[in-house]
Amino acid sequence: MKNLRILTVLMVLCSILFTYCKKDTRALNENLSGNSTLSLPANQQSLKLTPSDATASLQFKWSPVSGDDGGLVLYEVVFDKESGDFSKPVFKIVSAGGGIQSQVNISHKDLTKIAALCGIGSSSTGNVKWTVLASKASNKVMGQDRRTLRLERSAGFAEVPTDLYITGTATETGDDVTKAIKLKKVEDGVFEIYTSLKPGTYQLTDKPTTAGRKFYVDNAVVKEGTSTITVSGTTKPYYLKYDFNVATVVDAVEIQSLGLYMSAYANEIGQLTYNGNGTWQSASIPVVFYQFSWGRDERYKFAMHTNSGIRYLGSSNVNNVSPAGQGAPYFYLNPVTNDQWNNTYKFDPSADNKSVKVTVNLSTTGAYTHTVTTQ
């Protein structure tokens, strides 16, 4: 009898487990009710794009739809050319909250990409169409409410390069693109370099390979293409700066000389010679601290003479300390004003009445810096 009871219990448990493990064959309800009504931005709204402003965006908003079973609905904002029918949209972006919310802020940078994909060139204006795609599981429903957005692109590239290199017969490494010199990235889309150029041609590229995008300059405007920039005259060091956000040459100046400026004398006490790869070096420069009533003054910075005027390089500290025991950042070089005393460095006390050898490193491989060695 006892064994019979045990057997009965086991059979009941097996029955429960079998029922529990049976596959649920109920069909998933993927139906959607309603249709998204677009509310923002207004139909045919015009927008001047400023992709260089990281904070600039435009809000897109619409009424939500619902699933018949009350389940989760996801949204994407879909863009197409003015002549398109959304069968092959050029761009999609998931709504806020990972697709849950019926709104999203789209940056001017992304809108510039969308404009470019819709055939709107830089410094041009054109229309794009947009709507909302709602989805539940595998069921996707394209919205029937559709609007036009008029976009005005600034001069610039929809896709700014992540990196930038200079290559060509006029450069320090020649026209072997695999040896192209990498520019320093100052911020997204903005690059600079201190380098020398000799008679020949050069171009810019986003990769040190033949497959990279190529760029050139035409009347201070950066353009994409295989054309080159011609350099004539003698070999000279230059400072070059490009902003791809607005397709502009920010700076292109010849560096005529680089001097060691001593504040107390309000003058340069020695010159440095360009050695290539963004570096300048001096021979022996005699240093004599200036005698004031309160003591001897040892402050200095650098004066860079260009064909557009004098530029000063100095410390980020307005009032500096002696270099003894200071780390590498003490020697970092920054653009500073022509103020006689502020943003200067101090020579080590051992340099007084001695000579120094100075190296200025403005190469693109690290922080701009300098060294001073007492001889």
N, C-alpha and C positions, 0 to 999 in steps of 0.2 A: 504493500500500500504506500509506504514511504517513497519507494522508488518511482511509483506511478505519479505521485505528487510532483516529484522533482522533474520527471519527464514532461508533465503538463506545463509546468512553469517555463521550462526551456523552450517548449513549442510556442508558448505565448510570446516570449522574448524575441524569438526568431521572426515571428509574424510581425511584431512591432518594428524590428530592425529592417525587415524586407520592405515594409510600407514606407519607412523613413527614407530608405535608400533609393526608392523608385524615382526615376527621372521625372522632373516636372515638365510636362509636354505642352503646357499652356503657351500660346503664341504671345510674343512680346508686342505690346501695343505701341507702335511708332508714330501714330497719327498726330498731326498738329492741327490746332484749331486757331482760326484767325489769320491775319496777315499783318506784318509789321508796317506801321505808318511812320514815315520819316518826319522828324520834327526839326533837327539841326544837322548841318547848316541849312539856311533857307535856299530854296531852288534858285539857281543862277546867281548865287552869291559870288562876288569877286574877292580874290585874296592875293595880296602881294607876298610872295614867299621870301623868308629870310632864313635860309638853312644854316647860316653861320651862327645864329642865335639858338643855343641849345635849349632855351626855355620856351621858344615859340612853338605853339601847337594850336590845333583847331578841334573843337568838340563836335563829335557826331553822336546823334541821339535818335531813338526811335521807340515806338510802343512795343511791348513784349507780346509774344504769342505764347500759347500754352499747349502742353501735351494732353491728349484725351484722358490719359490715366494720371495726370498730374505730375508726371516725371520731369526730369531735368531737360531743359532746352538750351542749346548753345548757339552763339551768334558769331558771324564774321561780317565785316564790312568789305564789300566787293567793288572793285573799280574796273572800268572798261573805257575804251576809246569812245569818243562821241558817236561814232558810227557803229559801235559794237552792240551786241545783243546779250552779253553776259554768258554766252555759250563757252567762250574762252577768255575769261577775265584776265586782265594784265597783272592784277595785284589783289591779294587778300590780306586782311589783318584781323586777328582775333580780338573780340571785344574785351572790355575791362573785366577783372576778376577771373581770368583764364577762360573767358568766353561766356560767362554766366550773365553778366550785366548787359542791359540794353543801351549801352553807351560806351564810348571810348574817345580818348584824346589822341590825335595823330599828329606827330611832330612835323614841323615844316620840312625837316630833312627827309622824312619818308614821303611827304607830299611832293617834294621835288623829284624824288625817284619815280613816283607815280606819273607826274607830269612828263618826265622824260620817256617813260614806257608808252605813254599815249602820244608820243611824237611832238611834244612841245619842247623846242630847243631853248638853250640859255638865252636870256634877254628877250624872250618871246612870251606871248600870251595865248592861251587856248583853253578849250573845254574838256573836262573829263566827266564821265557819268558814274554814279554810285548807287548802290542799293544794299540790302541786308540779306544774307543767307542764313536761314534758321535750320537747325538740324537736331534730330532726335535719333540716336543710334545711327542706323544706315540711311534713314530718311532725311533728305535734304530738300528744302523748299526755298527757291529763289523768290525774293520779294517782288511784288508787282508794282509797288510804289517806288519810282525811280526819279532821281534828281540830277541836275547838272551843276557842276562847280567850275567856275572860271578861275584859272590859276595863272599868275604872272610870275615867271621865273626870273631871278636875278642872273647876272653874269656869274657863271660858276659851273661846277660839275655836279651832276646828280650823285655820282659815286666818286668821292674824293679818294686819292690813293692813300693806302695805309703807310707805305714807305715811298721814298723818292731817291733816285740816283741820278748822277750826272756822268755822261760818257761822250766820247768823241775825240777827234784828233787835237782839239784845242785844250783838252783837259790834262791833268797831271798823270793820268794812267792810260791815256790813249784811247783808241776806238775799240778795244776788246771789251765788249759789254760785260763779260764775266768779271772784269776788274773795275767796274764802275764804282764811283765814290758815293757813299751813302750820305745824304743830307741829314741834318739834325731836325727831328720833329719837335717843333715848339708847342703846337697844339694840333687838334684834329684838322687836317687839311693845310697846315701851315708849316713850311720847311725853310731852313736857312743853311748857309755854308760859307766858310772862309776858305778860299782856294785861289790858285793862280790859273790864268788862262793865257794861252799863246795863240799865234795865228793859226787858224783852222776853223773847224765847225764842232758844235756840240748839240746834244739834245738831252731831254730829261726822260726818265722811264721809271715805272713803278716796280720793276724787277730787273736784276742783273742778268737777264737772259734775253734772247732774241724774241721770245714770246711775250715780253712785257708790253704794257701800254706805253705809247710814245707821246711826248709833249714837246711843244716848241713855243717861242714867244714871238708875237706879231704886234708891234706898237704897244708894248707893255701889257698886252693881253695874253694870257696863257691859253693855248689851244691844243687840242688833241690831234695828232697826225704825225707823219714820218718826216716832215720838214725839219731842217736843222737851223741853228743859229750861227752866224758867221762872226768870227773874231779877227780883227786885223791889228797891225801895229806890233809892239814888242810884248814880251811876256810880263804880266803884271799880276799882283794879288788883287782879289776882288772879294767883296761881301755881297752875296746874292740871297734874296728872300722872296718866296713865292707863297701866295695864298690861293689855294684851289677852291676855297669856298666862294670866292668872288672872281676867280680866274684872273688874278692880277699879280703883276710883279710889284711887290711891296717896296723892294730896294734892290738896286744894282749899282754899286759904287766902286770906283777904283780906290784901292788903299795905297796912298802915296808914301806914307812912312808911319812908323810906330815908335813913339818916344817915351822914355822914362821921365815922368814929370815929378819934380820935387816941390812940395807945397811952399815951403819957406822962401824958396827962390822964385816962385811963380814962373818957373821955366823948366824946360827939359834939360836934363844933365847928361843924357846919352841916348843913342838910337839902337834899335834892334833890326836885324836883317831877316827877311822872310826865308825860311828853310824848306818850305813845302809842307804838304799835309796839314795846313792850318796852323803852323807853328812859326814863331819868330824867336831869334836868339841874339844876344848881344855878345860883343867881345868884352874886355874889361872896361867897366865904367867906374871912374873914381867917385867916391861918395864922401862928402864932408857935411856932417850935421850942422845946421845953422844955429849960431849962438844967440839966444835971447837972454834977457835979464834973469828969467826964471829957469833957464836951462837950455839944452841943445835939442833942436827939433829934427825929427827923423821921418816925417810923413811923406808918402809918395803915392802916386797912381799912374795911369798910362794915358797918353794922348795919341789917338789914332787920327792921322790926317787923311782925308778923302777928298775927291773932287767935288764934294758937296759941303765941305766944312770939317771942323774938328769934332771928333767924338771921344768921350772919355770913358775909360773902363776902370772900375774901382770896387770897393768893398760894399756889401749890403749894409754894413754897420756905419751909421753916420759918424759916431765917435768910436774909434777903435782902440785896441789895447796892443801891447807888445806881442810879437809872434811866438815868443817862447812858450812851449807847452800847448799851443793851439793845434787843433785838428785840421784836416784837409780843407774843410769849408772856409777856414779863415782866408785862404788864398784864392777862393773862387772869384772870377771876374764877372762884373755886372755892368750894364750901361748906367752911367751916373752923370750928374750935372757938371758944369764947369766951375763949380764952387771951389775956391782955392784950398779950403781946409777939410770940408766934409767928405765922407765916404772914401777916406784914404787908408792905406796900410802904414805900418811902421817897420822900418828896417830893424833887424836885430842889432843890439848895441855893438856887437863885434865888427859891424860894417863901417863904423865911424873912422874916417881917415884911412880907409882901405879901398880896394876895388871890388866890385861885385860882377858876377856873371848872371844874367837874367834870361829866363826862358818863359815865353808866353805861349800857352797851348790853347788854341781855338779850334782844335780838330773836332769832328762830329762824334767821336767815339766815347765821349764822357763829358763831365762838367768842364766848362771853360775855367782855366786856372793858370797859375804861374808859380815859378820857383825863383828864389834869389839865393845865390851861393857866394859867400865871402871868400875872396882869394888871398 
